[in-house]
Amino acid sequence: MRKIILVIALVFISNTIFAQQTLFDKFNGQETVSSVIVNKKMFSLLSKMKVEDKETQQYVNLIKKLDNLKVFVTSNASKASEMKSAADKYLKTASLEELMQVNDKGKLVKIFVKSGATDSQIKELFMFIEGSGKDETVLMSLTGNFDLNELSVLTEKMNLPGRDVLNKASKGKK
């Protein structure tokens, strides 16, 4: 009985991860969509950097905890609509908790997380910025096992879209 439950759980988890990859990977390589995809191997290589200062060391320590980063950005209205649809579909099945929502000058920013062992421990951070007019639409997924309080270091060093909102989120949930 235990083996059956374990197999069912593994199938469910792998289906959820595969669904995310399939939904979002279709945006990679499209002419009107800019994308950044960083996998665990790259994070592993980056974490081997020799550092001199404390702030960079915090960044390297966080990188060791990351598995995958995907960022897709577009100003194309059609692609933005596709991204919104993909994000909505993913959110229905991903068991993520809404961390915060900000509406700033026509830009709607939604941040969701999948928590780990503690309230500040994060397994996945998902952000969707719905642009309006000329504003860009951004879809971002960050997976690993990291602390939300460390996120501001990552957003600053990697210059991620929506970093102002992410910094507020990391300071707000302690």
N, C-alpha and C positions, 0 to 999 in steps of 0.2 A: 504494500500500500504506500509506503514511504517513497519508493522508487517511482511509482506512478505520479504522485504529487510533485516530486522533484522534476520529472520529465515535463509535466504540464507547465510548471513554473518556468523552466528554461525555454520552452517553446514560446510562451507568452512574452518573456523578456526579449528573446531574439526577434520575435515578430515586431515588437514595438521599436526596437533599434533599427531593424530593416525598413520599417515603414517610414521612419524619419529620413533615412538615407535616400530612399526612393523618392519621397516627396520633395526633398530639397535639392538633391543632386541634379535634377532636371534643369535647374537654373544655372548650373556650372557650364561655362563655355558659350553661353548665349551672348550674342553681339550687344544687346542693350542692357546686360546685367554684369556688373563688376562683382567678382567673387574672390574671397580669400578662404582657403581651406588648409588647416594645419593639423596634421595627425600626430599620434602619440610618438612616433619615431622622431619627428622633428622637435617636439617638446623635449624628448630625451636628449637629443643632441645639444639643444640650447641650454639645458640644465647643467651641462658639463663645463660651461664657461667659467673662467677664473674671474673673480670679482674683487674689487678693492673697497667699495663703499657699502654701507649698511642697506641703503635703499635698493641697490641693484641685487644685493644678496636676498632681500625679501622677494624680489621679482623671480630670481632663480629658484628659490624655495617653492614658490607658488607653481612655477612651470613644471616642476617635478610631479605635481599632483594632477596635471591636466591630461586628458586623453584626446580631445578633438575640439577644434574650433572651426565653425563654418559661418561665414558672413557673406550675404548676398545683398547688393545694393542696385537700385534702378530708379531712373526718373521717367521711364516709359510707363504710361498709364495702363496699358494692356498687361505688361509684366507685373506691375504693382498689384493689379487685380488678381492675377494668378498667384502671386506670393501671399496675398491676404487669404485667398481660398485655401492654399496649402497650409498656412499657419492655423486657420480655423479648424481644418480637418485634423491636423496633428494634435491640437489642443483638446479635441474631443476624446482622443484615445490615449494620451500620454500621461495621464494622472499627475498633472502639474498643478501647483498651487499658485494663485495670483499673488505676487509680492507687492506690486504697485502699478498704478496707471496714472499717467500725466498727460494732460491736454495743454499744449503750449503753442499758441499762435497757429492753430490748424494742424499741428502735428500731434497725433495720438501715439503715445509710447506705452506699451504694455510689457511688463516684465513678469515672468513666471519662473518658478523653481521647483525642482524635485529635491526635497530635503534628505539629508543623510541621518546619521545617528543623533545629532543635536540640532537645535533650531538654526544655528548659524552654519552648520555643515551642509554643503550643496553638492548634489550629484549631477544636476543639470541646471543650467541657467538658459532660459529661452527669452529672447526679446524680439518684439515686432514693433517697428516704427512705421506708422501709416502716414505717409506724406500727403500733402494736398497741393494741387497746382504744380509749381516748380520744385517743391520739396521732394527729396529722395525718400523712397520706401526702403526700409532695411529689415532683413530677417537674419537673426543671429542665434546660433546654438553653441553653447560651451558645455562640454561634459568632462567629468573627472571626479575628484573627491577633494574639494577645496572648501575653505572657509569664506563665507560672504564678506567678512571683515577684511580679507586680503584682496578683494576685488579691485579696490581703487588703485592699487599698485599696478595691477595688470592693465587696467583700462588706460592709465596714463602712459605706461611704457609702450603699449601696442597701438595707441592712438585709435581705439575702437569707436565706432559711431555710437552716439547716445551715452558717451562716457559721463556727462554731467548727471544724467538721471541715474546711471549705475552707481556713481559715487554717492549720491543721496541715498540710494537703496542700501549700500553697504554700511553707511553710517547710521541709518535708521533702524536696522534689524540687528540688535545685539543681544 
